[in-house]
Amino acid sequence: MKTEDVDDLRPIKAKHRIPQALESCHTAVVGGYVIEGHVPADVIKRLLRERPRIAGLAVPGMPAGSPGMEQPGGRGERYDIVAFEGNGTTRIYDRR
């Protein structure tokens, strides 16, 4: 595993063709897929098992209740995990 801390993620997001509406605070490449934002680990495991023909998954923004954004008392907001393709096409992959 390789970790890089960078000051400007724009070139990385552009390189991986992450639609601007799906951008978040973290970008990773796992098993050939781009993971953007606070995508739950179990969803990433499912992605790697299923191997769909997509570029990656994203959780736009930083929704309360997503991994790393948990709230006291366990309350969080509903959010979508969005699959995206290099051409900008998106669809809902999972909901939490």
N, C-alpha and C positions, 0 to 999 in steps of 0.2 A: 504494500500500500504506500502511496506517495501523497503527501499533503503539502500544499503550497498556500501560503498566505500572501495575498496580493492586495494592493491598494485600489485597483480599478478592475472590476469584473467585466466591464463592457466588452473588451476584446474576446474574453473567454465565452461569454454568452453569445456573441456574434458568431464566433467560430463554430459553436455547436448549434446554431440556428434556433435558439430558444425564442419563441414569440415574445415580444415585449410585454404583452398583457399577462404572461405567465411568470415573469421574472420575480425573483425573491432574493434572499440574502445569501444563500449558499448554492454552490454549483459543484456537482461531483459527476464522475464518470465511473460506472460500475458495470462490469460485464459487457461493455460496449454500449450501454445505455446512458443517457444524460439524466441525472437526478437533480431537479431544481427545487430548492426550498425544503420545507419540513415534511418530507414524504416518510410515512411510517415504515419501519423496518420490515414488518410482515408484508406490506405491499411490494416492497423491493424484492423480497424473497419470492413472492408470487410471480412478479415480472420475470425474474431469472428462471423460474420453473416453466412458465408458459412461453417465453421467448416470442412475444408478438412482434409483428413487423411495424415498429414505431421507433422514433428517435429517442424518446424518453418520457419521463413522468415529471409533473410539476405540481406543487402546492403554492399557488400565487400568494404573495404577501406573507403574513405571519399570523395565521388564525389562532385564536385562543383555543387550547386543547390539543393542538397538533404537537408532535414530539418536540420537546424543548420549550414549548409555550404553554405547558400545563398551568392550570389555575388552582389556587387553594380550594378545597372542597370538590375538586374533580369536574367542575363545570367548564364547559367549553362551547364554542360555537360550531355549527355544522359547517363542513367544508368539503370541497371536491378535490380529488386527486385526478389531474387531467393528463391524458396521454396526448403527445404531440408528435407530428411528423416533420421532417425537414422542410416540407413545402408550406408549413404553417397550419395544416389541418389539425384540429383538436377534437377530442371526445372525452367524455367522463369515463374514467377507468374504475374508480371506486368512490364511495362517499363515506364520510365519517360524521 
